[in-house]
Amino acid sequence: MSQKIAKPFLKWAGGKTQLLHDIENKFPYQKDDTLTYIEPFVGAGSVLFWVLNHFPNIKTVVINDINEDLIQTYQIIKNNVQALIPLLKEWENEYHQLVQKKEYYYAKRTLFNTRHSDAVTQTALFIFLNKTCFNGLYRVNKKNHYNVPIGSYKTPLICDEENLYAVNQALKKVEILNGDFEHTIDFITKNTVFYLDPPYKPLSQSSSFKAYSQYDFNDQAQIRLKEFCDTLDAKNCKWILSNSDVKSVNPNNHFFDDLYEKYHINRVSAKRNINANPTKRVKLTESLIAN
Ligand SMILES: C[S@@+](CC[C@H](N)C(=O)[O-])C[C@H]1O[C@@H](n2cnc3c(N)ncnc32)[C@H](O)[C@@H]1O
């Protein structure tokens, strides 16, 4: 199969495709540099795939996320994509043929939530739900049960075979970790850059979107992350961090300005689209902070 450029294989709230251009401009290394890239909150990995495609001499790449199901999916695509593809194809065929899709979707969701299947099946379920659910959301409750309803797609692309093979190849040089972001510190070498994309601080109580995993990311965690950035800075690592711009909705909210006063804070515009109502998808500014 001809080698295609690998791109994100999931829809993920907070996907960085919109901000990619600003992140590229801030990126502290050039195309031919040798570097180590670490992404402790990888999600769907839009910046990861840009890095993998853009830096042919990259030495070490490390990704991490606290979400076990997500990380298992990366590991299976890296190590066993051959087993994954036939299963996804079979389910795609079955799904496209159904007029009434509800029963099929909810049966897959229930099976996913038992978490008793083998790793390949569990990964196929994860991808299937991501491609067929409402808005490509990943949201779990406190029991880690995925609870997103069915989406209205008639013939969604569930098995993007070409891209899955490209991702399989691209991940060959990637170390894949599952845990808290702080553990990634062990992988620092010379010329290391971190891109940090934590769950955003909510702009208001009602906009709070705690969907990625059963673990909360509260203000205490935001402060712990800033201390982590201080440690990286002391170790001469470069880092770029994105977050919400709380000041844009409340001019008196100096949370990030105070926390990151030692560093460079840029406000960049980005269209957020995790809102269920398309008319409410507004242009907002976000913070892009770097050392
Ligand atoms: C904003 S998303 C990342 C979006 C991603 N960069 C993209 O382009 O799609 C934040 C990620 O952080 C993960 N996360 C939450 N708490 C974490 C923690 N303490 N350590 C590591 N990852 C965490 C979530 O599971 C989620 O995937």
The ligand as an ORCA input file, in Angstrom:
! r2SCAN-3c Opt
* xyz 0 1
  C      -7.620     19.122     25.416
  S      -7.436     17.403     25.382
  C      -6.136     17.266     24.308
  C      -6.547     17.566     22.885
  C      -5.491     17.154     21.863
  N      -4.281     17.919     21.953
  C      -6.029     17.188     20.456
  O      -5.492     17.812     19.603
  O      -7.056     16.541     20.237
  C      -6.808     17.038     26.955
  C      -6.369     15.604     27.206
  O      -5.772     15.527     28.509
  C      -6.061     14.253     29.093
  N      -5.839     14.374     30.550
  C      -6.663     14.835     31.518
  N      -6.047     14.853     32.715
  C      -4.785     14.400     32.516
  C      -3.644     14.201     33.366
  N      -3.672     14.473     34.671
  N      -2.502     13.731     32.804
  C      -2.452     13.435     31.465
  N      -3.508     13.596     30.615
  C      -4.650     14.080     31.134
  C      -7.483     13.979     28.650
  O      -7.752     12.593     28.659
  C      -7.507     14.580     27.217
  O      -7.242     13.635     26.214
*
